[in-house]
Amino acid sequence: MRSLRIGQRLISDDSPCFVIAEIGSNHGGDVPTACDMVRIAAATGADAVKFQCRDNRTLYSDALLNQAYENENSYGKTYGEHRAALELTDAGLMTCGMVAEQSRVACFATAFDEVSADRIVKLGMPAIKIASGGLTDLPLLAYVAGLDVPIILSTGGGTLRDIARAVNTLGRRSDRVAILHCTAAYPVRDFAELNLKCIATLRDEYPEFVIGWSGHDSGIAMAVMAYTLGARIIEKHFTLNRASKGTDHAFSLEPSGLTKLCRDLKRAHDALGDGVKRYYPSEVGPIAKMRRRELPDGSLQITGEKDAPSSDRLSQAEVA
């Protein structure tokens, strides 16, 4: 059976969906805001919150860091200043982690480079996320594979060959790796590009691995569909205000949306059931009003009896 443990949660085909609220950089570099987002995400019913970690000097060239970056979403005059303003310090991430522990949600982060992966492990986070951009970064994948923590791998912009190479680099550890279908557009505007049937493709291709979906669409309906197709991890971007400054807010879920998403995913888990057709106690009254039964004179009539019609009467043990 495919399964993966993150923190206190065991994720499997039979488990409720593991919902990740992707805070990313939507905190705007402000630790109190980040902590508020953790608390609110936990209150909505999310199972985890996720941040992003970048070592800018390792990840970006000097030319890019010094490039002008003045626009409506910029937090600095250069791209380097912008990225630095959005990067939480170790102390900030530790504070968020303590709030998450108090709120009983898992707290981890995306590692965009090896230095950041080390930070995540040092901070005691229970998992590392690899973004779609890291799918073909074999040195990074090989490095995180050696850290012996659960890895959640996004696959946006990749082919099955790319995914196979990444999974092989990670060591094909089904107890340590989850694979998320993803479309790496921010946001996805053409719903056909979501291609949710890829969830089933990945489940067939990797029968021992937990499969999930990282959604960059607006709304919650597609996430429920992804769960019914077999995604057991759902990641959605989260914000306190979709009109806030920043590139990710517009397609993120606000607290009310995340609450509805968590509610509907829990309902979906219950509603799928076990596939055994049975007769429920709640059906007895309505069926008595709708189904005809044969009377002694041979006529058929709806009697209104508070019992199942004689032709379909089940013992109490058979009514589940």
Backbone hydrogen bonds in HBPLUS format (Angstrom, degrees):
<---DONOR---> <-ACCEPTOR-->    atom                        ^
c    i                          cat <-CA-CA->   ^        H-A-AA   ^      H-
h    n   atom  resd res      DA  || num        DHA   H-A  angle D-A-AA Bond
n    s   type  num  typ     dist DA aas  dist angle  dist       angle   num
A0004-LEU N   A0011-ILE O   2.92 MM   7  5.19 143.2  2.06 141.2 152.0     1
A0011-ILE N   A0004-LEU O   2.75 MM   7  5.19 171.2  1.76 152.0 155.0     2
A0006-ILE N   A0009-ARG O   2.91 MM   3  5.42 155.6  1.97 159.4 163.6     3
A0009-ARG N   A0006-ILE O   3.05 MM   3  5.42 157.6  2.10 135.6 132.6     4
A0015-SER N   A0012-SER O   3.16 MM   3  5.16 156.1  2.22 103.0 110.3     5
A0018-PHE N   A0232-ARG O   2.94 MM 214  6.12 169.6  1.95 142.2 145.4     6
A0234-ILE N   A0018-PHE O   2.98 MM 216  6.25 160.4  2.02 147.1 152.0     7
A0047-ASP N   A0019-VAL O   2.93 MM  28  5.19 143.7  2.06 134.0 145.7     8
A0048-ALA N   A0019-VAL O   3.10 MM  29  6.38 138.4  2.28 161.6 159.1     9
A0020-ILE N   A0234-ILE O   2.80 MM 214  6.13 168.8  1.82 158.7 162.1    10
A0236-LYS N   A0020-ILE O   3.07 MM 216  6.40 164.0  2.09 176.6 174.0    11
A0021-ALA N   A0048-ALA O   2.84 MM  27  6.11 173.5  1.84 149.9 149.8    12
A0050-LYS N   A0021-ALA O   3.00 MM  29  6.23 147.6  2.11 153.0 148.7    13
A0022-GLU N   A0236-LYS O   2.82 MM 214  5.68 167.7  1.84 141.3 143.4    14
A0238-PHE N   A0022-GLU O   2.91 MM 216  5.48 157.1  1.96 138.1 134.0    15
A0023-ILE N   A0050-LYS O   2.86 MM  27  5.63 135.1  2.06 143.5 156.8    16
A0026-ASN N   A0023-ILE O   2.83 MM   3  5.59 160.9  1.86 153.4 155.1    17
A0024-GLY N   A0050-LYS O   3.09 MM  26  6.39 154.5  2.15 143.6 147.2    18
A0028-GLY N   A0025-SER O   3.01 MM   3  5.81 169.6  2.02 125.2 127.9    19
A0030-ASP N   A0027-HIS O   3.24 MM   3  5.70 167.1  2.26 114.2 118.1    20
A0034-ALA N   A0030-ASP O   2.97 MM   4  6.26 156.1  2.03 149.3 157.0    21
A0035-CYS N   A0031-VAL O   2.85 MM   4  6.13 157.6  1.90 159.3 165.1    22
A0036-ASP N   A0032-PRO O   2.96 MM   4  6.20 155.7  2.02 144.9 151.5    23
A0037-MET N   A0033-THR O   2.93 MM   4  6.21 153.7  2.00 148.9 156.3    24
A0038-VAL N   A0034-ALA O   3.01 MM   4  6.33 146.8  2.13 144.5 153.4    25
A0039-ARG N   A0035-CYS O   3.06 MM   4  6.37 166.4  2.08 154.2 156.2    26
A0040-ILE N   A0036-ASP O   2.93 MM   4  6.13 165.7  1.95 153.7 157.9    27
A0041-ALA N   A0037-MET O   2.87 MM   4  5.88 159.4  1.91 143.5 149.9    28
A0042-ALA N   A0038-VAL O   2.99 MM   4  6.19 157.3  2.05 149.2 155.3    29
A0043-ALA N   A0039-ARG O   3.00 MM   4  6.29 151.1  2.09 143.7 151.7    30
A0044-THR N   A0040-ILE O   3.04 MM   4  6.35 135.4  2.25 144.6 156.0    31
A0044-THR N   A0041-ALA O   3.23 MM   3  5.22 132.4  2.47  93.9 106.3    32
A0046-ALA N   A0041-ALA O   3.29 MM   5  5.78 151.7  2.37 163.7 155.4    33
A0045-GLY N   A0042-ALA O   3.11 MM   3  5.41 149.1  2.21 105.4 114.5    34
A0106-ALA N   A0047-ASP O   3.04 MM  59  6.39 163.3  2.07 149.0 144.4    35
A0049-VAL N   A0106-ALA O   2.85 MM  57  6.29 152.8  1.92 155.6 162.0    36
A0108-PHE N   A0049-VAL O   3.18 MM  59  6.67 159.8  2.22 158.3 162.7    37
A0051-PHE N   A0108-PHE O   2.93 MM  57  6.40 154.0  2.00 142.6 149.5    38
A0110-THR N   A0051-PHE O   2.85 MM  59  6.30 149.1  1.95 138.1 144.3    39
A0053-CYS N   A0110-THR O   2.82 MM  57  5.85 155.1  1.88 161.3 165.6    40
A0112-PHE N   A0053-CYS O   3.25 MM  59  6.43 155.6  2.32 170.6 177.3    41
A0058-THR N   A0055-ASP O   2.96 MM   3  5.43 129.2  2.22 112.1 125.7    42
A0059-LEU N   A0055-ASP O   2.89 MM   4  6.00 159.8  1.93 158.6 165.3    43
A0060-TYR N   A0056-ASN O   2.94 MM   4  5.69 169.2  1.96 148.3 151.0    44
A0065-LEU N   A0061-SER O   2.97 MM   4  6.26 166.4  1.99 155.1 159.2    45
A0066-ASN N   A0062-ASP O   2.91 MM   4  6.01 146.8  2.02 147.9 155.8    46
A0067-GLN N   A0064-LEU O   3.10 MM   3  5.00 155.4  2.16 100.9 108.5    47
A0080-GLY N   A0065-LEU O   2.82 MM  15  4.00 147.1  1.93 128.9 123.5    48
A0079-TYR N   A0067-GLN O   2.87 MM  12  5.77 146.3  1.98 157.7 168.8    49
A0069-TYR N   A0077-LYS O   2.74 MM   8  5.37 168.2  1.75 137.9 135.8    50
A0074-SER N   A0071-ASN O   3.08 MM   3  5.24 168.6  2.10 114.2 117.6    51
A0082-HIS N   A0078-THR O   2.95 MM   4  6.20 157.2  2.00 149.0 156.0    52
A0083-ARG N   A0079-TYR O   2.91 MM   4  6.12 165.3  1.93 152.2 154.9    53
A0084-ALA N   A0080-GLY O   2.94 MM   4  6.05 159.7  1.98 147.5 153.8    54
A0085-ALA N   A0081-GLU O   3.01 MM   4  6.11 149.8  2.11 143.5 150.7    55
A0086-LEU N   A0083-ARG O   3.18 MM   3  5.27 133.1  2.41  97.9 110.0    56
A0087-GLU N   A0084-ALA O   3.38 MM   3  5.28 151.3  2.47  97.0 105.0    57
A0093-LEU N   A0089-THR O   2.90 MM   4  6.22 162.1  1.93 156.8 161.0    58
A0094-MET N   A0090-ASP O   2.82 MM   4  6.02 152.6  1.90 148.8 156.9    59
A0095-THR N   A0091-ALA O   2.99 MM   4  6.21 153.4  2.06 144.0 150.7    60
A0096-CYS N   A0092-GLY O   3.02 MM   4  6.33 159.8  2.06 147.7 153.0    61
A0097-GLY N   A0093-LEU O   2.83 MM   4  6.04 150.2  1.92 143.8 152.7    62
A0098-MET N   A0094-MET O   2.93 MM   4  6.23 148.9  2.02 147.6 155.1    63
A0099-VAL N   A0095-THR O   3.03 MM   4  6.35 156.6  2.09 149.4 155.7    64
A0100-ALA N   A0096-CYS O   2.87 MM   4  6.12 154.1  1.94 146.4 154.1    65
A0101-GLU N   A0097-GLY O   2.93 MM   4  6.18 153.6  2.00 144.2 151.0    66
A0102-GLN N   A0098-MET O   3.00 MM   4  6.25 159.1  2.04 146.5 151.9    67
A0103-SER N   A0099-VAL O   2.89 MM   4  6.08 139.9  2.05 141.0 153.0    68
A0104-ARG N   A0100-ALA O   2.82 MM   4  5.92 105.0  2.39 137.5 155.6    69
A0105-VAL N   A0100-ALA O   3.01 MM   5  5.24 168.4  2.02 142.5 146.3    70
A0104-ARG N   A0101-GLU O   3.18 MM   3  4.94 155.5  2.24  96.5 104.0    71
A0129-LYS N   A0109-ALA O   3.05 MM  20  6.00 166.7  2.06 138.7 139.2    72
A0111-ALA N   A0129-LYS O   3.02 MM  18  6.26 154.0  2.09 167.9 166.0    73
A0117-ALA N   A0113-ASP O   3.05 MM   4  6.36 148.5  2.15 145.7 155.1    74
A0118-ASP N   A0114-GLU O   3.04 MM   4  6.37 154.8  2.11 150.1 155.7    75
A0119-ARG N   A0115-VAL O   3.10 MM   4  6.46 148.3  2.20 141.0 149.9    76
A0120-ILE N   A0116-SER O   3.01 MM   4  6.32 158.0  2.06 152.1 156.5    77
A0121-VAL N   A0117-ALA O   3.14 MM   4  6.43 161.8  2.18 150.1 154.2    78
A0122-LYS N   A0118-ASP O   2.87 MM   4  6.02 163.1  1.90 151.1 156.5    79
A0123-LEU N   A0119-ARG O   2.91 MM   4  6.10 144.5  2.04 147.7 156.9    80
A0125-MET N   A0120-ILE O   3.22 MM   5  5.73 162.2  2.25 167.1 161.8    81
A0124-GLY N   A0121-VAL O   2.93 MM   3  5.14 156.8  1.98 107.4 114.6    82
A0128-ILE N   A0150-PRO O   2.93 MM  22  6.36 154.1  2.00 156.8 164.9    83
A0152-ILE N   A0128-ILE O   2.94 MM  24  6.35 158.1  1.99 152.4 158.6    84
A0130-ILE N   A0152-ILE O   2.81 MM  22  6.10 165.7  1.83 164.7 164.1    85
A0154-SER N   A0130-ILE O   3.00 MM  24  6.14 168.9  2.01 167.5 170.8    86
A0134-GLY N   A0131-ALA O   2.82 MM   3  5.40 149.8  1.91 116.1 125.5    87
A0135-LEU N   A0132-SER O   3.12 MM   3  5.28 166.3  2.14 109.4 113.5    88
A0137-ASP N   A0134-GLY O   3.07 MM   3  4.82 157.7  2.12 100.6 107.5    89
A0138-LEU N   A0136-THR O   3.04 MM   2  5.61 126.4  2.34 106.0  90.7    90
A0141-LEU N   A0137-ASP O   2.98 MM   4  6.28 163.4  2.01 156.6 162.1    91
A0142-ALA N   A0138-LEU O   2.84 MM   4  5.95 163.6  1.87 154.7 158.7    92
A0143-TYR N   A0139-PRO O   3.01 MM   4  6.13 147.9  2.11 139.1 148.0    93
A0144-VAL N   A0140-LEU O   2.94 MM   4  6.25 166.7  1.95 159.8 161.3    94
A0145-ALA N   A0141-LEU O   2.98 MM   4  6.06 145.9  2.10 143.5 153.1    95
A0146-GLY N   A0143-TYR O   3.09 MM   3  5.48 141.5  2.25 105.3 115.4    96
A0147-LEU N   A0144-VAL O   3.05 MM   3  5.16 163.5  2.08 107.7 112.8    97
A0151-ILE N   A0176-ARG O   2.68 MM  25  6.03 160.4  1.71 161.0 166.8    98
A0178-ALA N   A0151-ILE O   2.92 MM  27  6.39 152.3  1.99 157.6 165.4    99
A0153-LEU N   A0178-ALA O   2.86 MM  25  6.10 176.5  1.86 161.2 161.2   100
A0180-LEU N   A0153-LEU O   2.76 MM  27  5.88 173.5  1.77 160.3 158.7   101
A0155-THR N   A0180-LEU O   3.13 MM  25  6.13 131.8  2.37 163.3 170.5   102
A0158-GLY N   A0155-THR O   3.22 MM   3  5.53 136.7  2.41 139.3 134.9   103
A0163-ILE N   A0159-THR O   2.96 MM   4  6.29 160.1  2.00 153.4 158.8   104
A0164-ALA N   A0160-LEU O   2.87 MM   4  6.05 160.4  1.91 146.9 152.3   105
A0165-ARG N   A0161-ARG O   2.99 MM   4  6.20 159.0  2.04 148.2 153.6   106
A0166-ALA N   A0162-ASP O   2.97 MM   4  6.21 155.8  2.03 146.1 153.0   107
A0167-VAL N   A0163-ILE O   2.82 MM   4  6.05 166.9  1.84 158.7 161.8   108
A0168-ASN N   A0164-ALA O   2.92 MM   4  6.01 158.9  1.97 146.2 152.4   109
A0169-THR N   A0165-ARG O   2.96 MM   4  6.12 149.8  2.06 140.2 148.7   110
A0170-LEU N   A0166-ALA O   2.93 MM   4  6.23 145.5  2.05 145.4 155.2   111
A0172-ARG N   A0167-VAL O   2.95 MM   5  5.39 157.6  2.00 158.5 152.0   112
A0171-GLY N   A0168-ASN O   3.05 MM   3  5.02 151.4  2.13  97.5 106.4   113
A0176-ARG N   A0173-ARG O   2.90 MM   3  5.17 160.4  1.94 112.2 117.9   114
A0177-VAL N   A0173-ARG O   2.90 MM   4  5.89 123.4  2.22 154.1 170.7   115
A0179-ILE N   A0210-VAL O   3.05 MM  31  6.50 159.5  2.09 162.5 164.7   116
A0212-GLY N   A0179-ILE O   2.85 MM  33  6.12 153.3  1.92 143.7 146.2   117
A0181-HIS N   A0212-GLY O   2.88 MM  31  6.16 158.8  1.92 143.4 136.3   118
A0214-SER N   A0181-HIS O   2.93 MM  33  6.29 162.6  1.96 169.6 175.0   119
A0185-ALA N   A0183-THR O   2.83 MM   2  5.74 141.7  1.98 101.6  92.3   120
A0188-VAL N   A0216-HIS O   3.07 MM  28  5.78 155.5  2.13 124.6 130.7   121
A0193-GLU N   A0190-ASP O   2.85 MM   3  5.62 152.5  1.92 122.2 129.9   122
A0194-LEU N   A0191-PHE O   3.04 MM   3  5.38 158.4  2.09 107.8 114.7   123
A0198-CYS N   A0195-ASN O   2.96 MM   3  5.98 168.8  1.98 128.6 132.2   124
A0199-ILE N   A0196-LEU O   2.95 MM   3  5.70 162.3  1.98 119.7 124.7   125
A0200-ALA N   A0197-LYS O   3.07 MM   3  5.41 121.7  2.43 103.8 116.1   126
A0201-THR N   A0197-LYS O   3.13 MM   4  6.54 153.3  2.20 142.3 150.5   127
A0202-LEU N   A0198-CYS O   2.81 MM   4  6.03 160.4  1.85 150.7 153.9   128
A0203-ARG N   A0199-ILE O   2.96 MM   4  6.21 150.1  2.05 143.2 152.2   129
A0204-ASP N   A0200-ALA O   2.94 MM   4  6.19 151.7  2.02 147.4 154.3   130
A0205-GLU N   A0201-THR O   2.87 MM   4  6.09 154.5  1.94 146.7 154.7   131
A0206-TYR N   A0202-LEU O   2.80 MM   4  5.79 150.3  1.89 145.7 152.6   132
A0209-PHE N   A0206-TYR O   3.07 MM   3  5.50 165.0  2.09 118.4 123.2   133
A0232-ARG N   A0211-ILE O   2.81 MM  21  6.16 163.5  1.84 161.0 158.1   134
A0213-TRP N   A0233-ILE O   2.80 MM  20  6.23 155.0  1.86 161.3 168.0   135
A0235-GLU N   A0213-TRP O   2.99 MM  22  6.41 158.6  2.04 153.8 157.8   136
A0215-GLY N   A0235-GLU O   2.96 MM  20  6.17 154.2  2.03 167.8 169.1   137
A0223-ALA N   A0220-ILE O   3.17 MM   3  5.50 130.4  2.43 104.5 117.0   138
A0225-MET N   A0221-ALA O   3.13 MM   4  6.49 157.7  2.18 149.5 156.0   139
A0226-ALA N   A0222-MET O   2.82 MM   4  6.07 151.2  1.91 143.1 151.4   140
A0227-TYR N   A0223-ALA O   2.99 MM   4  6.31 149.6  2.09 144.6 152.1   141
A0228-THR N   A0224-VAL O   3.09 MM   4  6.43 160.0  2.13 149.9 154.4   142
A0229-LEU N   A0225-MET O   3.04 MM   4  6.30 134.2  2.25 142.6 155.3   143
A0229-LEU N   A0226-ALA O   3.18 MM   3  5.05 130.7  2.44  91.8 105.1   144
A0231-ALA N   A0226-ALA O   2.96 MM   5  5.47 163.6  1.99 146.0 141.9   145
A0230-GLY N   A0227-TYR O   2.93 MM   3  5.16 157.6  1.98 107.3 114.6   146
A0253-LEU N   A0237-HIS O   2.81 MM  16  6.16 168.6  1.82 144.1 141.7   147
A0239-THR N   A0253-LEU O   2.94 MM  14  5.95 160.8  1.98 148.8 147.7   148
A0244-SER N   A0241-ASN O   3.05 MM   3  5.53 165.3  2.07 121.4 123.0   149
A0252-SER N   A0249-HIS O   3.02 MM   3  5.06 161.2  2.06 108.9 114.7   150
A0257-GLY N   A0254-GLU O   2.94 MM   3  5.28 116.7  2.35 108.9 124.7   151
A0258-LEU N   A0254-GLU O   2.92 MM   4  6.20 160.5  1.96 162.1 168.6   152
A0259-THR N   A0255-PRO O   2.89 MM   4  6.02 154.4  1.95 148.1 155.1   153
A0260-LYS N   A0256-SER O   3.10 MM   4  6.33 158.7  2.14 143.7 148.7   154
A0261-LEU N   A0257-GLY O   2.90 MM   4  6.13 153.5  1.97 144.8 152.9   155
A0262-CYS N   A0258-LEU O   2.95 MM   4  6.14 169.8  1.96 153.0 154.5   156
A0263-ARG N   A0259-THR O   2.97 MM   4  6.13 159.4  2.01 146.7 153.2   157
A0264-ASP N   A0260-LYS O   2.83 MM   4  5.98 166.3  1.85 151.6 155.2   158
A0265-LEU N   A0261-LEU O   2.90 MM   4  6.08 153.9  1.97 152.5 159.7   159
A0266-LYS N   A0262-CYS O   3.09 MM   4  6.23 152.3  2.16 143.8 150.6   160
A0267-ARG N   A0263-ARG O   2.97 MM   4  6.27 154.9  2.04 147.3 154.9   161
A0268-ALA N   A0264-ASP O   2.81 MM   4  6.00 150.1  1.90 140.8 149.5   162
A0269-HIS N   A0265-LEU O   3.07 MM   4  6.29 153.7  2.14 141.5 147.2   163
A0270-ASP N   A0266-LYS O   3.17 MM   4  6.48 160.6  2.21 147.2 151.5   164
A0271-ALA N   A0267-ARG O   2.71 MM   4  5.85 161.6  1.74 155.2 161.5   165
A0272-LEU N   A0268-ALA O   3.00 MM   4  6.06 146.1  2.12 147.5 153.0   166
A0273-GLY N   A0270-ASP O   3.23 MM   3  5.72 137.5  2.42 108.8 118.4   167
A0283-GLU N   A0280-TYR O   2.86 MM   3  5.40 157.5  1.91 117.9 125.5   168
A0284-VAL N   A0281-PRO O   3.15 MM   3  5.50 157.2  2.20 111.2 117.6   169
A0287-ILE N   A0283-GLU O   2.90 MM   4  5.87 162.6  1.93 156.5 162.0   170
A0288-ALA N   A0284-VAL O   2.99 MM   4  6.13 153.1  2.06 148.9 156.4   171
A0289-LYS N   A0285-GLY O   3.19 MM   4  6.52 138.6  2.38 145.9 157.0   172
A0289-LYS N   A0286-PRO O   3.11 MM   3  5.15 129.7  2.37  94.9 108.3   173
A0290-MET N   A0286-PRO O   3.06 MM   4  6.27 126.4  2.36 138.3 153.0   174
A0290-MET N   A0287-ILE O   3.06 MM   3  4.97 134.8  2.27  94.0 107.0   175
A0291-ARG N   A0287-ILE O   2.83 MM   4  5.59 162.3  1.86 160.3 159.6   176
A0293-ARG N   A0301-GLN O   2.97 MM   8  5.59 162.9  2.00 133.3 134.5   177
A0301-GLN N   A0293-ARG O   3.04 MM   8  5.59 160.6  2.08 146.9 150.9   178
A0295-LEU N   A0299-SER O   2.74 MM   4  5.42 169.1  1.76 165.4 169.3   179
A0298-GLY N   A0295-LEU O   2.83 MM   3  5.32 159.4  1.87 123.3 126.9   180
A0312-ASP N   A0309-PRO O   2.83 MM   3  5.49 152.0  1.91 119.3 128.2   181
A0313-ARG N   A0310-SER O   3.41 MM   3  4.92 171.5  2.42  95.9  98.4   182
A0318-GLU N   A0315-SER O   2.80 MM   3  5.20 136.0  2.00 106.7 119.9   183
A0319-VAL N   A0316-GLN O   3.28 MM   3  5.27 144.7  2.41  96.3 106.0   184
